[in-house]
Amino acid sequence: MPHYLRDVPPAGVLYVVHQALRRGFTPGDPDWVNLGQGQPETGPLPGAPDRITSVALSPEDHGYGPVNGTPELRTAIAEHYNRLYRHGKSHYTAANVSVTPGGRLALNRVFTALGDLTIGYRDLDYSFYEDLIGAHLTRLSPVPSSVPFTPAALTELVDRAGIGAFLLSNPCNPTGSVLAGPALADLVDRARRGGCALIVDEFYSQFVYDGGPVSAAAHVADVDTDDVLIIDGLTKGFRYPGWRLGWVLGPRAAIEVLDRSGGGLDGGPSRVTQRAALAALDPSYADRETAATRAAFAGKRDLMVEGLRALGIRVDESPAGAFYVWGDVSRLPEPFNDADGFFEGALERRVITVPGHLFDVDPGRRRRGGRRYGTRVRFSYGPSAEVIGEGLARLGKLLG
């Protein structure tokens, strides 16, 4: 390693890919089954509109665009939320939207802009949150909330620790749990009354299998006074991860700060991608895509859950959202009754999974007692049904 660089180990789920690469894995290799992937399948689905394969550019698309996204796309995003979630309520406008080059940069814009405060989080959540919060420990004091998380837990954190913001994914990565309906409304209301900002990562908002897409936007009282920042994009629900296009939705005063944050971090999203995104957000396209995706992924969820249970892997309940199954391997024979042992054994069969301890969010690694969730494994049903079937068959041979 060059002497002028620090060691940067692969973080979170990237560790899994790094280990697979060392064994010959390359993305798209048909000899490998990636049940660890965080992206949905991107090809045609029954009932879905045709995949967007081309875009007609305008002359201005060849130049730099606004750091917060083009006015046309920001308006389309605002109207998307108004149409789905804001009937009879105050409406989002382009001023309530900041477009970013992907979801991680949306989160980075938010966390770069946060002031000195105590931030709450679930200690079982998206692995990237550990590094995200950990990179800002000079300003942020992290306080975990144990799982299962309820709206009442937010009030407890506000009262006990004085948290000024709370971060969560909804639906949850890795468990697939969902806060929806009255529970989500209660969470937004408690945050409002407690003076606590909500940072809600909704990248899996369209992967909800009972009742349709879910968003905290439906429960915001006033779009410019409620401190609710919603993060989403085209990566998951629209199945265009390669476009690297995300956004933050929130009060216009907060969005102005995030836009200034983005100016120093990333310079703004590609105008080419934004031009293509307009077609994806057209209501006739978006609604068909959502319906087809939910139907296809519900079937794959059932395939994965039934297949894992047949192998002796415990699945407490079918996930209500996202596209992951949170399995428990503790009943398997040694050495596969441990997440790392299972992971290593699966790699020998060219199957990628994700050990559960990677989702034990502990910024700065301050907690005593080491990592938890050592018998849990995350299995993705993001790949096609055929790939999932092949992966389950290989795991069956592994377990004999």
DRENMI-288953 format. One record per residue (C-alpha): residue in one letter; x, y, z. Coordinates in steps of 0.5 Angstrom, whole numbers, plus 500, padded with zeros to 3 digits. Example, Ala and Ser with C-alpha at 12.3 -4.5 7.8 and 13.67 -1.06 7.14 Angstrom:
A525491516/S527498514/
***
This chain:
M500500500/P503507498/H506510504/Y501517504/L495513504/R491510510/D489503510/V481503508/P478496509/P472494506/A466496510/G460493511/V457489506/L463491501/Y467486506/V463480503/V464482496/H471483497/Q472476500/A468473494/L473477489/R479474492/R476467491/G474469483/F468472483/T466477478/P460481478/G455478473/D459471473/P454466471/D458461475/W456465482/V450466485/N450472489/L444472495/G448478498/Q446483493/G443489495/Q440491488/P434488485/E434484478/T434490473/G431486467/P424485464/L418483469/P411480467/G406486467/A412492468/P413497462/D419496458/R426498461/I428505459/T434504454/S435510451/V434518452/A434524448/L438529450/S437537450/P443542449/E443544456/D444537458/H452537456/G453542461/Y454542468/G447542472/P445545478/V448542485/N441540487/G438537480/T434540475/P428544476/E424539472/L426533475/R425536482/T418538480/A417531478/I419528484/A415533488/E409531484/H410524485/Y410524493/N404529492/R400524488/L401518492/Y401521499/R399528500/H392529498/G388534502/K395536505/S400541504/H404540497/Y411539496/T415543491/A421543487/A424547493/N423541498/V427536493/S435536493/V437531487/T443527489/P448522485/G445516489/G443514496/R449514499/L451521497/A444523499/L446521506/N452524506/R449530504/V445530510/F450528515/T455533513/A450538514/L448536521/G450540527/D453538534/L447533537/T445527539/I443522534/G439516535/Y439510531/R437502531/D442498533/L440493527/D440497521/Y443498514/S451497515/F453503512/Y450507518/E456505522/D461508518/L456514516/I455516523/G462514525/A465519520/H462525524/L463523531/T467529533/R460533532/L455527533/S454523539/P450516537/V445513542/P442506540/S435504540/S434496541/V430492536/P424491535/F424499535/T417502536/P415509536/A414509544/A422508543/L423514540/T420518545/E424514550/L430516547/V428524546/D426524554/R432520556/A438522551/G435528548/I436526541/G436531536/A435527530/F433519529/L436515523/L432509520/S431505514/N424503513/P422498510/C428495514/N435493511/P436487513/T430484517/G424487512/S420490518/V416495516/L413501520/A406503516/G399506517/P398508525/A405506527/L408510522/A404516523/D405515531/L413516529/V412522525/D407525531/R412523536/A418526533/R414533531/R412533539/G419532541/G423537537/C427531534/A428531526/L427524523/I432522517/V428516514/D431512509/E426509504/F430506499/Y425500499/S419504500/Q416500494/F417493496/V412493501/Y407487500/D401489504/G398495502/G403498497/P408503498/V410506504/S412513506/A413518512/A411523507/A404521508/H404523515/V408530515/A403535517/D406541514/V412540509/D416546511/T415546518/D416538520/D423536520/V422530516/L428528511/I426523506/I431519502/D429515496/G431514489/L431510483/T436505485/K431500488/G424501487/F425503480/R430498479/Y435502476/P441502480/G446503475/W443510474/R446512481/L440517482/G437519489/W434525492/V432528499/L425531500/G424535506/P423542509/R425548504/A430551509/A433544510/I434543503/E437549502/V443547507/L443540504/D444543497/R450547500/S453541503/G452538496/G456543493/G463541497/L461534497/D459531490/G458537485/G451535483/P448529479/S449527472/R444531467/V444525463/T441521468/Q436526470/R433527463/A432519463/A429519470/L423524468/A420518464/A421513470/L417518474/D411519469/P405516473/S403511468/Y410508468/A411509475/D405505477/R406500473/E413499475/T411499482/A405494481/A409489477/T415489482/R411488488/A408482485/A414479482/F418480489/A412477493/G413471489/K421471490/R420472497/D416466498/L420462494/M426464499/V423463505/E420456504/G427454501/L431456507/R426453512/A427447508/L434447509/G433448517/I434455517/R430459521/V425464519/D421467524/E416471519/S416473512/P419480511/A413485510/G418489505/A425490502/F428484499/Y432480504/V430474509/W433475516/G435467517/D438464523/V443458522/S444456529/R440450528/L445447523/P450442524/E457445525/P461449522/F455452519/N451454525/D455460525/A454466520/D461466519/G462459518/F456459514/F458464509/E465461508/G462454506/A457458502/L463461498/E466454497/R459453493/R460460489/V454462493/I455469497/T451471503/V452476508/P453475516/G448478520/H454481525/L455486519/F448490521/D450490528/V451498528/D456500533/P459507530/G466507533/R466500535/R464503542/R460497545/R463492550/G462485548/G463485541/R459484535/R452481536/Y447477531/G453472530/T448466528/R444471523/V445471515/R442476510/F439472504/S437477498/Y432475493/G434481489/P436476483/S431472479/A427466481/E432462477/V438464480/I435464487/G433457486/E440455484/G443458490/L438454494/A440448491/R447449492/L446451499/G442444500/K448440497/L453444502/L448442508/G448435505/
***
